[in-house]
Amino acid sequence: MSTAEVEAHLARVPGWALVEGSIEKSFRFADYHRTMAFVNAVAWIAHRDDHHPDVTFSYNRARVRFNTHSVGGISLNDFICAAKVDALTA
């Protein structure tokens, strides 16, 4: 996907940003329990869609980062999965 295409798709997933060849977003939660529930839900989505992001987390934060290794960059599937992750916190 070209940079222009990535930017156009980023407009459809608020809060996601292009960072070092991936799209990523940080999420904040009230406590560790809610953070872990979110991380587990992201894992379930990733498993179901067979598209696995990098996820880092701490007590009340999680960062999710998508790219598509098989294409060496960002694909439409990254944005589809980003939207599914956003739906968890809607």
NORZILIN-V52765 format. One record per residue. N is the residue number from 0. PSI is psi in whole degrees, 0 to 359 (NA if undefined). OMEGA is omega as a letter, one per 20 degrees, with the letter a starting at -180 (NA if undefined). D_FIRST is the distance of its C-alpha to the first C-alpha in Angstrom with 1 decimal. Layout:
BEGIN
n	psi	omega	d_first
N	PSI	OMEGA	D_FIRST
N	PSI	OMEGA	D_FIRST
END
This chain:
BEGIN
n	psi	omega	d_first
0	136	r	0.0
1	164	r	3.8
2	320	r	6.6
3	319	r	8.1
4	319	r	6.0
5	313	r	6.4
6	320	r	9.9
7	319	r	10.6
8	327	r	10.2
9	329	r	12.1
10	339	a	14.9
11	351	r	15.4
12	84	a	16.1
13	138	r	18.7
14	344	r	19.4
15	146	a	16.0
16	154	r	14.7
17	119	a	12.1
18	113	r	14.4
19	50	r	14.1
20	13	r	10.6
21	166	r	11.3
22	139	a	12.1
23	158	r	15.9
24	143	r	18.9
25	143	a	22.6
26	144	r	25.3
27	146	a	29.1
28	167	a	31.9
29	330	a	35.7
30	178	a	36.5
31	320	a	35.7
32	313	a	36.4
33	324	r	33.8
34	314	a	31.2
35	324	r	31.9
36	318	r	31.8
37	311	a	28.3
38	318	r	27.2
39	323	r	28.8
40	321	r	27.3
41	318	r	23.7
42	321	r	24.9
43	315	r	26.1
44	314	a	22.8
45	317	r	21.0
46	314	a	23.6
47	319	a	23.7
48	357	a	20.0
49	45	r	19.9
50	106	a	17.0
51	117	r	18.5
52	168	r	17.6
53	130	r	19.5
54	127	r	22.4
55	148	a	25.0
56	160	r	28.0
57	198	a	31.4
58	308	a	34.3
59	23	a	32.7
60	151	r	29.0
61	143	r	25.9
62	131	a	22.4
63	133	a	19.6
64	123	a	16.4
65	141	r	13.5
66	168	a	10.8
67	105	a	10.5
68	324	a	12.7
69	338	r	12.6
70	358	r	9.1
71	32	a	9.7
72	217	a	7.3
73	138	r	6.0
74	171	r	6.1
75	325	r	8.1
76	328	r	11.1
77	319	r	10.8
78	325	r	11.4
79	314	r	14.0
80	323	r	15.8
81	317	r	15.7
82	323	r	17.5
83	320	r	19.9
84	317	r	20.7
85	324	a	21.4
86	337	r	23.7
87	331	a	25.9
88	7	a	27.0
89	NA	NA	27.3
END
